[in-house]
Amino acid sequence: MSQDLLIKLVSVGDKNGVGKGHVYYTRYNNKNKKDPGKKYETTKFNPIAKTHTVYKQKK
């Protein structure tokens, strides 16, 4: 896996704060974004909270 495209996604947790800090690693090309200053954000399944939560780019 290419290290220059590797980003760390950290969970913000659910509405009660459960699952905050859970981490996913994925590849994402920041060079193709329209606004390079904006962080990548997506919704993924959080196994600690047992629901889909928002993950934000940390690295």
C-alpha positions in Angstrom: 0.0 0.0 0.0 1.4 3.4 -1.0 2.3 5.4 2.0 1.9 8.8 0.4 -1.9 8.2 -0.2 -2.5 6.6 3.2 -4.7 8.6 5.5 -6.0 8.0 9.0 -9.8 8.3 9.7 -10.8 8.8 13.3 -14.4 8.4 14.6 -16.2 11.2 16.3 -18.4 8.7 18.0 -22.2 8.5 18.1 -24.6 10.9 19.7 -23.6 9.7 23.2 -19.9 9.7 22.4 -19.6 5.9 22.3 -16.9 4.6 19.9 -15.0 7.9 19.8 -11.4 7.4 18.7 -11.9 4.2 16.6 -9.5 4.3 13.6 -9.7 3.2 10.0 -6.8 3.5 7.6 -7.5 4.0 3.9 -6.0 5.4 0.7 -7.2 8.8 -0.6 -5.8 11.1 -3.2 -5.9 14.6 -1.7 -4.5 16.2 -4.9 -7.7 15.7 -6.8 -9.9 17.6 -4.3 -11.5 20.9 -5.3 -10.6 22.5 -1.9 -7.2 21.1 -0.7 -7.6 22.7 2.8 -10.7 20.7 3.6 -10.4 17.4 5.5 -11.9 14.2 4.1 -15.0 13.0 5.9 -17.1 9.8 5.5 -19.5 7.6 7.3 -18.4 4.1 8.1 -19.5 1.3 10.5 -18.1 1.6 14.0 -17.9 -1.8 15.7 -17.6 -0.3 19.2 -20.8 1.8 18.8 -22.4 -0.9 16.6 -23.7 1.8 14.2 -22.5 4.0 11.4 -20.7 7.0 12.6 -18.8 9.9 11.0 -15.1 9.5 10.4 -12.8 12.5 9.8 -9.3 12.7 8.4 -6.7 13.1 11.0 -3.3 12.7 9.3 
